[in-house]
Amino acid sequence: MRNPEQFDAFYNDARDRLLLQTYAFTGDLTAARGAVRDSFVAAWHHWRKVSRLEDPEAWVRPRAWAHAQRRHTARPWHRDKSLDPGLRATLDALAKLSPLQRRTLLLTHLATISLADLAREVGLPQSEAERELQTATSRFAMHRDVATTAIRPLFEPLRAHAGGARLPRATIIRRAGAARRRTHTLAGVAAAVATMLVAGVLVTDADGVHPTLAREQVSASGPRSAAARAAEKTPDPATLPAGAMLTSEEITADLPPTGPRDRAHDRAHNRAGRRAARPAAAWTEGETSDNTSGDGLVLPCQQERYADPHGTAALVRTFEGPATGGGRAATAFQATEVSATDRAAGRTFDRTLGWYAGCTEPRAQLVSTQRVTGVGDRATLVALRWWRGSGSTLLVGVARTGRVTTTTLTRLPGTGPLALDSGTALLAGAVDDLCGLPDAGACAQHPRHRPAAPVPVGEVPGMLVEVDLPPVTGVTRPWVGTEPRKAVTNVAATRCDRTDFDVPGVTAALTRSFVIPGAHVPDTFGLTETVGSMSTHRARALVQRVRHRMAGCSHQDPGTEVQRLLQSQSRRTDLSVWQVTTEISDKSSVRFLMGIVRDGPHVAQVGFVPDHRMTMRRGDFPTLVRRALDRLPALPAPHQG
């Protein structure tokens, strides 16, 4: 027996709390209001089960957050000119956190929940959830420019603003829930009748999975009209059958338990024959789902449940490999989405690739970007190191064939050589399995990979981002970047070159710094990049002036030693890296690493002040400066006149 009074009391107590949480999570009040409404409609639909739970709010909350995340538009508060600047700054700071960090921070401050329950809700061990919370707190405080102890009061303006959003009365929610229940019942009866009409034969794909997104929620206004039901696309297993996803045998063929091997040539010549020739897999297949449950963040670096929230089908499949000598098992994933149009599929590919090329997971480092040819219509492979514990390597392939976008991701323990050929072969196999579908396009033929420029990501795509930065010895916390700002001063310059970007003729002059909050490093520790655009002639002259000043610095300042670590140049590009050591006293000195790069009219200067105990490994800083060069072409062209 459903108890309306009990539900009404629960709804009136929890609705404002959930509205504030979903609004803070997305910054979209319209999406938050709709998500909270539909989640309570679902709660009344299942009230007989939900009411018996110790904490019914824990059932509603994840659904409300997931619905809000799926519905929200990008940074809608930027379009609301009436919004208080402080409130807008809070939403901006929250948006700079990864979804997982944002979730842990908001659950801590806006929900009545224990740390153990928080960890369970975000799907992490409690120790990892605590680390995520510490990182989220530090990053939010830095972006909001407040102390960590002053965070909670910042949510009060959000509470006041969200309080102006009217939610339906409890009686309306219950009527919508009852209509939803009747709709589900009628759908079940219709399905049973249809089953009898086809002589009891139920047709499914080979794996028994129906890959529908189930993304549209029942309207709070009641059951849909016949016209609306007719217009809705009927889920069709032929759109994306589970049999079109990779198998554990295919994973093993490309990623054998003894370590990745180069398989692209084998796959291109005789993929089917190789399958038959190799023994059964040591990898095992895990869950296959349409990713509608939980928070939807299944893969590392994934930022939203779906890259295309309006797509027609989606499937996610997980795999687990054998444990290594250290006891850690490799894992693999495949995520596939089908879009409604070719244009939407192009956006889905770009958004998916951006998740991994700009991975926001703490201590993730992008180490390689490869353009893949001969695989579908578009394909890219990115490799990342994850510097947690003893480290792991992520190899991510993203490909589009027609309206189908698929991602293959392998996470291998350790930081050994990159298995780029294996990653290419695995991605080619995924596309080969999918290209026979009605919405697919090209298959894989002679797959090849070659180095490519990093995918433009971040607020200023021509500048370095956190995922570019290497680890620092003796530090387990992640890098955090400040917002790019006008380069009034240039902290990246040394006392030798004193380069100034805030001069006439230089446009898009921006600077940002990277620090490691909570790492107990000296105040001087950190990394800064400054960029600017100018005429190509002026850019070339600027680099030459810096080189000349660095070459003569030791003569002008006997207490300073300058060592050139790297230099290269061509007609279009320049790259130089130095180490500068300045004596402070007979027993102490300060070391500074600096690099300057040019790509046509664009110039970037990168400076790093290490500590004697906390620094980058040999070769990491020159590699980072080269990454800055690779990102420069994404800067806007210099203004004329």
C-alpha positions, -999 to 999 in steps of 0.1 A, spaced: 0 0 0 14 34 -10 13 61 17 7 95 0 13 114 33 46 97 38 57 105 2 45 141 4 65 147 36 96 131 20 91 153 -12 86 185 7 117 178 29 141 168 1 131 186 -30 149 220 -23 180 201 -12 182 181 -44 174 212 -65 203 230 -50 226 201 -55 217 195 -92 219 233 -99 253 235 -83 264 204 -102 253 217 -137 248 254 -134 216 249 -153 185 257 -132 161 246 -159 178 212 -162 180 209 -125 143 216 -120 132 191 -146 156 164 -133 144 168 -97 107 166 -108 112 135 -130 133 118 -103 105 122 -77 79 110 -103 100 79 -106 102 76 -68 64 76 -65 63 50 -93 85 28 -72 74 41 -38 65 6 -25 102 -3 -28 117 31 -22 98 38 10 113 7 26 148 20 21 167 33 51 174 65 32 150 71 2 169 103 -7 199 81 -16 177 64 -42 164 97 -57 197 117 -55 218 98 -81 190 98 -105 184 135 -102 221 142 -107 223 119 -137 192 134 -153 204 170 -147 238 161 -162 223 146 -193 200 176 -199 221 206 -191 235 230 -216 271 243 -215 276 272 -190 241 287 -192 249 311 -164 272 331 -188 240 341 -208 222 353 -177 233 390 -173 212 395 -142 232 368 -123 252 380 -93 289 381 -102 298 362 -70 274 335 -79 287 333 -114 322 330 -101 312 301 -79 296 283 -109 327 290 -130 349 275 -103 327 244 -100 327 239 -138 365 238 -137 364 206 -116 361 172 -131 326 157 -127 339 133 -100 356 161 -81 325 183 -84 303 154 -71 325 147 -41 327 184 -31 290 190 -34 280 158 -16 302 169 12 288 204 15 252 201 3 241 166 13 237 150 47 259 120 40 287 102 57 321 98 40 316 61 37 282 66 20 298 93 -2 325 69 -14 298 43 -21 278 67 -41 307 79 -63 319 43 -67 353 47 -50 371 31 -21 369 55 9 406 64 8 404 74 -29 372 93 -22 390 112 5 419 121 -19 394 132 -46 377 154 -19 410 170 -9 419 177 -45 384 191 -53 386 214 -22 420 227 -31 411 233 -68 378 249 -60 394 272 -34 421 282 -58 397 289 -87 374 308 -64 403 326 -47 392 318 -11 405 298 18 393 262 20 376 271 52 355 297 34 339 274 9 306 265 25 292 301 27 297 304 -11 268 280 -17 243 302 1 237 325 -29 231 294 -50 205 283 -24 187 316 -26 188 317 -64 176 281 -67 149 288 -42 132 310 -68 125 280 -90 90 267 -84 86 229 -82 53 211 -87 31 203 -57 34 168 -43 -1 159 -56 10 168 -91 41 146 -87 20 117 -75 -4 120 -104 25 120 -129 40 90 -111 7 72 -113 4 80 -150 40 67 -155 30 35 -138 -1 30 -160 21 37 -191 46 11 -180 18 -14 -173 1 -8 -207 35 -12 -224 40 -45 -207 6 -57 -218 12 -46 -253 45 -64 -253 29 -96 -241 2 -94 -268 28 -88 -294 47 -118 -282 17 -141 -285 9 -128 -320 43 -139 -332 37 -174 -318 57 -169 -287 90 -162 -305 111 -136 -288 139 -123 -310 170 -108 -294 206 -104 -304 231 -132 -297 241 -117 -264 206 -110 -252 212 -72 -247 188 -46 -259 209 -15 -266 185 13 -261 194 46 -244 161 51 -225 171 88 -223 137 104 -224 119 107 -191 81 105 -188 65 140 -188 52 152 -155 20 163 -174 9 126 -178 10 100 -206 21 111 -240 -3 115 -269 -7 88 -296 10 112 -321 40 116 -297 43 78 -292 41 73 -330 68 98 -336 92 82 -311 118 59 -327 111 23 -318 142 7 -303 157 -17 -328 184 -42 -318 197 -40 -354 208 -4 -347 236 -16 -323 235 -53 -314 258 -65 -286 273 -89 -311 289 -60 -329 311 -52 -298 346 -66 -292 350 -100 -276 375 -112 -250 392 -133 -277 398 -102 -298 411 -83 -268 435 -111 -260 447 -113 -297 458 -77 -295 468 -75 -258 481 -109 -248 488 -115 -211 526 -113 -216 523 -77 -227 511 -57 -257 525 -67 -291 525 -51 -325 494 -66 -342 483 -40 -368 500 -57 -397 485 -91 -387 450 -77 -384 453 -59 -418 463 -91 -436 444 -119 -419 424 -110 -388 401 -140 -389 429 -164 -395 448 -150 -365 419 -155 -342 417 -191 -351 455 -196 -347 458 -181 -312 447 -199 -280 417 -190 -260 417 -157 -242 432 -149 -208 411 -117 -208 375 -121 -196 344 -102 -206 326 -82 -179 294 -63 -181 276 -51 -213 250 -24 -208 234 7 -223 249 28 -195 217 41 -181 224 31 -145 246 48 -119 263 81 -128 273 68 -162 310 75 -158 324 41 -167 357 48 -185 386 68 -170 386 104 -182 349 101 -193 331 134 -184 295 127 -192 272 97 -195 270 101 -233 289 122 -257 257 124 -277 227 127 -253 204 127 -283 218 96 -299 197 65 -309 217 37 -292 247 31 -269 266 2 -254 295 -1 -230 314 -33 -225 341 -40 -199 370 -65 -199 395 -77 -173 429 -91 -180 451 -113 -159 469 -100 -128 505 -90 -133 534 -99 -110 524 -69 -88 489 -83 -85 473 -55 -105 450 -66 -134 448 -48 -167 414 -36 -177 398 -27 -211 366 -9 -222 347 -3 -254 320 24 -256 299 28 -287 273 54 -296 250 58 -326 240 93 -336 209 104 -355 227 123 -382 262 125 -397 267 160 -383 258 148 -348 282 119 -352 310 143 -361 303 163 -329 302 130 -309 336 120 -322 351 155 -313 335 155 -278 346 120 -270 382 126 -282 383 158 -262 375 138 -230 407 118 -233 430 144 -251 421 168 -222 417 142 -195 409 159 -161 418 130 -139 443 140 -113 479 131 -123 470 120 -158 496 130 -184 491 130 -222 522 114 -237 513 108 -273 487 117 -300 485 96 -332 465 101 -363 451 68 -374 445 62 -411 426 33 -427 402 29 -398 366 41 -405 360 77 -415 381 93 -387 403 79 -360 428 91 -334 448 73 -308 460 90 -276 483 76 -249 483 87 -213 503 79 -182 484 78 -149 509 86 -122 490 72 -92 509 46 -71 533 27 -93 516 41 -124 496 28 -153 493 34 -191 461 43 -208 458 37 -246 426 52 -260 414 49 -296 384 69 -309 370 62 -343 339 72 -363 324 51 -391 293 67 -405 270 76 -376 287 52 -352 314 64 -328 334 39 -308 361 41 -281 385 14 -271 405 20 -239 431 -3 -223 446 4 -189 478 -15 -184 498 -16 -151 532 1 -152 547 27 -175 565 6 -200 568 12 -238 536 24 -256 519 -3 -275 507 19 -303 504 -8 -329 483 -29 -305 461 1 -298 457 7 -335 449 -29 -342 423 -30 -314 406 1 -327 406 -14 -363 390 -45 -350 363 -26 -332 355 -7 -364 355 -39 -385 329 -54 -361 307 -23 -364 310 -13 -401 283 -38 -412 256 -20 -392 230 1 -411 243 34 -397 280 26 -402 304 37 -429 339 27 -438 356 -4 -424 393 -8 -415 418 -13 -443 455 -12 -439 454 7 -406 484 29 -398 493 54 -372 516 84 -372 524 112 -347 500 142 -348 497 175 -330 478 173 -297 440 178 -299 432 215 -290 417 215 -255 412 239 -226 400 274 -221 428 287 -244 436 258 -268 470 272 -278 483 270 -242 495 242 -220 469 224 -197 473 202 -167 473 170 -187 505 182 -205 525 184 -173 548 155 -162 550 143 -126 573 158 -100 596 136 -79 585 133 -43 550 148 -49 518 127 -51 494 156 -56 482 169 -90 491 200 -109 465 228 -109 465 257 -134 454 292 -128 431 309 -152 448 324 -183 451 362 -178 466 392 -196 504 390 -196 510 423 -178 541 406 -162 560 376 -175 570 352 -147 583 327 -173 612 350 -181 646 348 -165 667 376 -151 689 371 -182 663 376 -210 636 397 -192 612 391 -221 581 413 -221 549 403 -240 529 434 -228 541 456 -256 525 472 -287 523 448 -316 518 417 -295 482 404 -294 466 375 -274 493 380 -248 483 356 -220 500 340 -191 490 312 -166 509 294 -139 507 258 -126 512 249 -89 506 218 -67 483 228 -38 490 210 -5 523 196 -16 545 215 9 567 230 -17 585 263 -15 566 294 -25 589 298 -55 581 264 -69 559 263 -100 556 265 -137 545 294 -159 537 298 -196 533 331 -214 521 333 -250 516 360 -276 509 365 -313 527 391 -335 540 394 -371 562 365 -381 592 388 -386 587 402 -351 583 367 -336 615 355 -352 634 386 -340 620 381 -304 634 345 -303 668 356 -316 670 384 -290 663 359 -262 689 335 -275 715 364 -277 707 375 -242 710 340 -228 743 334 -245 758 366 -230 743 363 -195 771 345 -178 796 372 -189 774 400 -176 765 383 -143 794 361 -131 771 346 -104 749 331 -130 756 300 -151 736 293 -183 736 259 -199 718 254 -232 700 221 -231 683 220 -266 680 242 -297 664 236 -331 650 259 -358 634 259 -392 619 285 -414 586 282 -395 596 271 -360 622 277 -333 628 259 -300 654 266 -273 658 254 -237 682 265 -210 691 258 -174 700 289 -154 717 285 -121 722 316 -99 744 316 -68 726 330 -37 756 324 -14 786 302 -12 764 273 -1 731 278 -19 719 285 -54 686 287 -74 680 267 -105 656 278 -132 646 260 -164 633 281 -193 623 274 -229 611 296 -257 593 284 -289 579 299 -320 555 286 -346 551 312 -374 537 344 -357 531 327 -323 556 326 -294 555 309 -261 579 311 -231 578 284 -204 596 288 -171 599 262 -143 614 268 -108 621 234 -92 631 225 -56 662 205 -50 640 177 -37 611 182 -60 618 185 -97 610 169 -131 629 139 -144 657 145 -168 643 153 -202 608 160 -190 611 198 -192 624 199 -228 596 175 -238 571 199 -221 585 228 -240 581 209 -273 545 202 -263 540 240 -259 553 244 -294 529 217 -307 500 236 -291 509 271 -304 491 268 -338 458 268 -320 464 304 -308 444 331 -327 462 349 -355 477 383 -346 455 414 -351 464 435 -382 472 471 -378 
